[in-house]
């Protein structure tokens, strides 16, 4: 069988065309609202830094520009739900979010009960927490760790034991003022938030972390909007984000930002059991 070769003078042009197709990038800048999430996303003086902003910045070489804006977590979630954001990051995988976007896993994570009261009897289940009628639960408005978490929120609200705050720092200040309260979130988010805030940094060596059965290890990563992204941009973002995920770069960043004892309770590599 005879192969037809392109004329020599066309080869450079064809190579350039192939390269441009391979690295076509995104058709427009991506709108990415972000909220403070420990060392994963840090916001100070209108500057957004941390593990996930650095990840998106590193993807600029792939031809995709990300416009980051600082918002409270509840507004970040609402913007994604109403088609005003292209990406939701970071985000745990949940059925509700699956309806709105395409999920790309980056790490494995879990939420635990966090408190500073070491005299309280230990907790192992959500049922035990619901039975502790004298314990108030303080959560971040807009955080979501799946169906059991939402069900627990509803049950606590009916018992008038639920307090919602705007961010992890606000939660930490409540726990400091009321040591009998507890919160539920990924420990890396809580510890990362308080370590650089002088108002609550003294809590870091007092934290009690208690995993409960209803909130096991799950996937965390980024959602791509089904409402705002065209097929070409979705395909491009899936390619470059999956490549970054499989490279282990995100896990290495977490190891750089967090001590090993914090990661042990809240973060694992994507392929870990």
Buried (B, 14 or more C-beta within 10 A) or exposed (E): EEEEEEEEEEEEEEEEEEEEEEEBBBEEEBBBBBBBBBBBBBBEEEEBBBBBBBBBEEBEEBBBEBEBBBBBBBBBBBBBBEEBBBBBBBBBBBEEBEEBBBBBBBBBBBBBBBBBBEEBEEBEEBEBBBEBEEBBBBBBBBBBBBEBBBEBBEBBEEEEBBBBBBBBBBBBBBBBEBBBBBBBBBBBBBBBBBBEEEEBBEBEEEBBBBBBEBBEBBBBBBBBBEEBBEEEBBEBBBEBBBEBBEEBBBBEBBBEBBEEEBBEBBBBBBEEE
